[in-house]
Amino acid sequence: MYNFEIERPGTIEEAVAALAAEEAQALGGGQTLIPTLKARLAAPAKLVSLSGIAELKGLRREGDRLVIGSGTTHAEVAREAAEAYPALAALAGGIGDPAVRNRGTIGGSLANNDPSACYPAAVLASGATVITSTREIAADDFFQGMFTTALDDGEIITSVSFPVPQAASYQKFEQPASRFALVGVFVAKFADGVRVAVTGASEDGVFRWSEAEAALSEDFSADAISGLSVSPEGMIGDLHGTPEYRAHLVKVLTGRAVAAA
Amino acid sequence: MAERTRFTLNGAAVEIAAAPGERLSRVLRERLGARDVKVGCEAGDCGACTVLLDGAPVCACLVPAQRAQGRRVETLSGLVAQDPRARALAESFQDFAAAQCGFCTPGMMVAATALLRETPAPDEARVQEALAGVLCRCTGYRKIVAAVMAAGRRAGRRRAAEGGVGTAIRRIDGAAKVEGREAFGDDIAPPGTLEIRLVRSPHAHAAFTFGDLETFAARPGIEAVLTARDIPGLNRFGVIPAFADQPVFAERLARFRGEAVAAIVAAPEALRALAAEDFPVTWQELPAVQGLAEATAPGAPQLHEGRPGNLLCEGLVQCGDAPAALAAADVVVEGVFETSFVEHACIEPEAGFARIDGEGRLEVHACTQAPMMDREALARILSWPVERIRIRPTAVGGGFGTKLDLSVQPFLALAAIRTGRPVRLAYSRAESMQSTTKRHPARIHLTVGAARDGRLRGFDFTGDFDTGAHASWGPTVADRVPVHASGPYRVADYRARTRAIHTHAPPAGAFRGFGVPQAAFAQECLFDELAAKLGMDALEFRLLNALDEGAATVCGQVFERGVGIRACLEALRPGWAAECAAAEDFNAGGGRRRRGVGLAAGWYGCGNTSQSGPSTIRAGLRADGALVLHQGAVDIGQGANTVIAQIFAQALGVPLSALTLVGPDTDLTPDAGKTSASRQTFVSGNAARLAGEALRARILRLANAGPGARLIAGGGRLGVLDNGKTHEINPARLPADSEGYVLRAEKSWDPPTRALDENGQGAPYAQYGYGAQLAVVEVDMALGTTRVLRMAAAHDVGRAINPLLAEGQVEGGIAQGLGMALMEEYVPGRSENLHDYLIPTAGDVPPVEVMIIEEPDPLGPYGAKGLGEHALVPTAAALANAIAAATGVRPRRLPITPARLRALIRAAEK
C-alpha cells in the first residue's frame, strides 16, 4: 500500500475543512476503501477519518421517522433499529460478517454506492432522505449509477432519515463467503403506496422496479407480480450469474419479500 | 512526519510511529512482535488477522494503525494468557482437533473469544454466524464449531496427550497452534529484513523487453534486481525432472498471467515507495489460448517447442475390449462432463525467508510439502551442490498439493546469494492465486454399459486435462486418472485415455486427488444414470459391481486382502434407505424446495504410481538418555507429526512423552519423501515402524532381554523390564557416535509396485484406500441454490492410527469437495481474490457423519492406509447425484452454481 496521510477530525466542520484539500477522501469504516487502496483503484493523498466524530453516530426517532447517523456501524443498526424498523435492522445484520459489521458504516456504504451493497436498496425503497454537510437529498436523486452519487466533492453524509413503512422486507440472494447480495430486493409498503428497490442486479446500480410498485400498490400480494417480467437487458453478467439469471432473481425475490413483509 | 500512535496491546501500553496508512496488522506483526496475527489476504476476506478492537472483532488488515489511537487491541496470544474463555477455547480446540494447519486458528479463536464474552453458551447457528468472517481450508469447520460450543459450556471430552496406535489423542503440535506460537512461512524473518517484490506478467501471453535495469537498480534502497540472466544454473524447474519446463524468470515470453519476469530486492520502506509502473518493462500482448478447445484447435498458438498440438503427454489403461462390450451391452449411457480450475486457497499464502549461514551455505525457511525436492531443484537452479543447501520447512498453513511445487524458494535463494543478506518474501493473495498451481479443469467423455442383470459391460473414458502453461504434475494426472477412472469396481472391458494439454493459464498441478475427483464425478454420475435406466437402486447397483478381494482391477492387479469398498457401501445402507424415504416424504409436501439424496464411491492408490517412493526414518538413543525421532515427513495440517510419532512410539514400546522429536530439516532428517499421494501414514509410517522396531531390538539386545520385554523410558532414564527384573541402561556409559547417539536405527520403506505396460497393466500401487459418501441436499427450485443438509462418509482407512485426525481429514476433504461441486471456479484475471473466488465458510458445511471402516491392509503400518486425498474423491459426485435426485435435472459441469442449476431447471420446465 502506498503512503497516505490520515486526519482524524472531531467535528463535521473540521472534517469538511480537511476534505477541502486536494485529493482528500473521506474514510468511513474502511471496509471497502482500504482494500481499494491496496489494489490502487483509488489513490487519495489524504484520508479524512470520520470515525472520531461523535455527532455522526447513533440512531434516534424523529416523529414517525428513524434517523441514523452516517457513522453508525452495521452492527449498531442491527441491534438498535430492531424495534423501530425491523426490516432495516435485519438488512444491517445480514451484511458481510461480524468483522465487517463492527467497522462498516451506513454512510460509507451509501457514499460508495457499490452496485451490490444492501443499504442502497433500503434507502431507495424507504424513500429516505440523505442528509449531508450541506443539504438534504431525496433517495430518488441520490443514487446516480454504480459507484456514483449526488454527493459533491468534500460533501459528507451526516445522517439518513427513514420514514418507517407499515410493512417491509429485504430479501437477498446471498453469495456464499462474501455474503454480498448477488441480487437484493427491498419492498416497503406505505399508506400511499409500495416502493420496491433492487440492488445487485443492474449495471446502473440500485433501481426502483416501478411495474412491481404499481402492481403491489393495487394488491400487496406475491400474486400481484406473477404476470410481470424483468428484462435481462442492462443486468449485470459476471462469474456468479448471467443477466438472465439476475433478472429472474429480481422477480423471485420481490415475491418473497412481499410474502415476508 | 509520522505521528505517534498509542494504544494498549493485550493490556500493555504501546506507542509506535506507524507510517501513514500502515495497516494495524502490519504494525502488530512487524513493529510490535505480534506474529500471532496472521495475514492471509489483506482485503478483509479471510479473517486470519482478526483482532479485538475495544472488544469487537475486526480485520486488522482493514484498520489503518492510526485509527487504533487510544483504543484497546487484543490478539490471540494475549487472550490465551489473560482471558479464561480463550484458555477454555485453547483446550477445547485441542480436544476437538479444531486446528489442523493452524493458520486460521488465531482468527478463529479471537472471533470465538468475542462471542463467548457476549454469549457464554452459544448454539450452533450463533457460532457459525460469529465465525462467518474467518475462512478455514483444512477442517471443514465442524470441529471448530463444536470446539467453540463445548468451550462455552465447559463441556466436551478431554483428550489425552498420550496413546498408541488406534488412540484419538490430541495433536502433539496442537498447543503451539492454539497459543499463536506456531511459526509459518512469513513468521521467521526478523523485522526489517530485505524484501523481494516480483514483477509479473499482466497478460496470459506476452512478449516483453526490459528497459534500463541498471538505472532502476541504482535507485536508493534497492539492493538488487534479478532476472533470468542472473540465474547461475538452469532457469528451469518442475516436480518431474523429465518434464521440467517452468522458468524461475520468464525469458522474453510470459506464458501465463502472473508469471514472474524479474525480482526487486529492497528494504521494506523502499519497496513500499515503489509503484508498479516504475519498473522498466514493456509488454506486448500476444494471442493466448484459454481452455481445452482453443488449445487443441488447428493453428492454435503453441506453448512449448516439441509439444505439438499443445499436448504435454497422454495416459492409457485398457483391458478386455471396451468397444465390443459396449456394443453388446443391454443398456448404455454416455455423457460429457466438465470441471473448472480450482484454487487450493491455502489460508497461508506462500512465504519464506532465506539467509547465507556462517559457512557460506544457503538456508531456506519456507512453507513446503517437499523439502528434499526443493533442495534438488534449487541445486539445479543455482548450480550448487545439494550439500550447500539446507531446507528448513516452516509450519505449513495448508498445502493440499500446491506447496509441492517451488514458489518463493528460488527467488529467496537467488536474492540471498546476490545480496549476501537475509531476505524474505510473502506472496500477496493475488500473487498466490495467479502464480501457483491449480486443480486441472477436465473435459471427460464417458460411455458405460451394463447387462440387464446390472453387471457392468464396457467402460470407455476419454479425458482431456488443462495443465496450464507448464508441466507441473500434469503427467501424474494423465497417469493416475486412467488407473482410477473405473472407480472401485470390477470392469472387465475397459479403456481410459487421457491427455494433458497446455493453455496460457497458471500451471495445473497436484490438488488432493490428482485428477481422480474429476474422473469420479463423470463415472459416479453415469453410474446413477445407468442404475436408473436398469431400474436398480443406486446402492445395490454399486454393491453388485463393487471390487472384491481376489478380483482384478482394471490394471490387472489383484488384492487378496484389504479391499474395503463393499464395507463402506454397506455402512451407508441404513442412512441411504432412511434419507431416501425422508426426502420422498418431504417432496410429497410440494413447495419450492426439493430434497434429494445422492451416493458416490471412490478409491485412491497411496504412493507414487508404479515408481519407487521410499521414506527413511532415523531414530536413536543419545548419551543423555533422550530417545530421538528424526521425522522428515512434513505435516501440512493433516497430522503426520502426531501419527508418525504414534506409530514409532508403539513400535518402540514407549509413551509419546518419552520421545524427543526432530522435525523436517534437510540437515537433520533423512528423506521421508514428499507429503503427497496420501503416502505419509502408509510409507513414512512403515519406515517409522521399522525404525522403532529396530531401535527396540538394539535396546533389548543390550539388556539381553526377550522380545516381550517392556521399556521404561522418561526422565533421562531407560530401563528394560523382562521377566520381572529391570535392567537399567545407562546411555552415558556407552560410546557415542559423531551425532551423539549411543544407539541408532535408520530404516527405509518403499511400497512394492510394478511398472505398467503399454496397456496400463501392472501393479501401480501397493495399496488403495476406499470410501463412499452420501449427501442430502435441498434445492430451491426457483433460485437454483443448493443447501447441503447432511453428509455421511464411510472411509476404509485400514487402521485408524488416530481416529480423531482421520475424522478431520474426512471432514476437511468433504468441505473442499463441496466447494469444488458448488462454488469454486478460478478464472485468471477475474477471481484472484477470496471474495470473487468463493470457498465454503462456517455456515456452508453441513454436519458430516464420519464412519471409519477398518479393513486392515497387509502392507500398511498396523494395517493403516492413506486417507488424505480419498476424502475428496467422491464428494462432488455425491452432491451432483443428490442434486439430480432433488431436481430431476442432471448437472454435468462443475461447479453447479445457482445460475447454472437454475438454467437447467428452467430448460426442463419448458
Boltz contact constraints between the chains, C-beta under 6 A:
constraints:
  - contact:
      token1: [A, 1]
      token2: [B, 21]
      max_distance: 6.0
  - contact:
      token1: [A, 3]
      token2: [B, 20]
      max_distance: 6.0
  - contact:
      token1: [A, 3]
      token2: [B, 21]
      max_distance: 6.0
  - contact:
      token1: [A, 4]
      token2: [B, 20]
      max_distance: 6.0
  - contact:
      token1: [A, 4]
      token2: [B, 21]
      max_distance: 6.0
  - contact:
      token1: [A, 5]
      token2: [B, 20]
      max_distance: 6.0
  - contact:
      token1: [A, 6]
      token2: [B, 64]
      max_distance: 6.0
  - contact:
      token1: [A, 6]
      token2: [B, 66]
      max_distance: 6.0
  - contact:
      token1: [A, 30]
      token2: [B, 62]
      max_distance: 6.0
  - contact:
      token1: [A, 31]
      token2: [B, 62]
      max_distance: 6.0
  - contact:
      token1: [A, 34]
      token2: [B, 62]
      max_distance: 6.0
  - contact:
      token1: [A, 35]
      token2: [B, 43]
      max_distance: 6.0
  - contact:
      token1: [A, 38]
      token2: [B, 42]
      max_distance: 6.0
  - contact:
      token1: [A, 97]
      token2: [B, 132]
      max_distance: 6.0
  - contact:
      token1: [A, 97]
      token2: [B, 133]
      max_distance: 6.0
  - contact:
      token1: [A, 98]
      token2: [B, 57]
      max_distance: 6.0
  - contact:
      token1: [A, 98]
      token2: [B, 130]
      max_distance: 6.0
  - contact:
      token1: [A, 98]
      token2: [B, 133]
      max_distance: 6.0
  - contact:
      token1: [A, 99]
      token2: [B, 57]
      max_distance: 6.0
  - contact:
      token1: [A, 99]
      token2: [B, 58]
      max_distance: 6.0
  - contact:
      token1: [A, 99]
      token2: [B, 59]
      max_distance: 6.0
  - contact:
      token1: [A, 99]
      token2: [B, 133]
      max_distance: 6.0
  - contact:
      token1: [A, 102]
      token2: [B, 56]
      max_distance: 6.0
  - contact:
      token1: [A, 102]
      token2: [B, 58]
      max_distance: 6.0
  - contact:
      token1: [A, 103]
      token2: [B, 58]
      max_distance: 6.0
  - contact:
      token1: [A, 176]
      token2: [B, 823]
      max_distance: 6.0
  - contact:
      token1: [A, 176]
      token2: [B, 838]
      max_distance: 6.0
  - contact:
      token1: [A, 176]
      token2: [B, 844]
      max_distance: 6.0
  - contact:
      token1: [A, 177]
      token2: [B, 838]
      max_distance: 6.0
  - contact:
      token1: [A, 177]
      token2: [B, 841]
      max_distance: 6.0
  - contact:
      token1: [A, 178]
      token2: [B, 835]
      max_distance: 6.0
  - contact:
      token1: [A, 239]
      token2: [B, 830]
      max_distance: 6.0
  - contact:
      token1: [A, 241]
      token2: [B, 899]
      max_distance: 6.0
  - contact:
      token1: [A, 242]
      token2: [B, 899]
      max_distance: 6.0
  - contact:
      token1: [A, 245]
      token2: [B, 899]
      max_distance: 6.0
  - contact:
      token1: [A, 252]
      token2: [B, 782]
      max_distance: 6.0
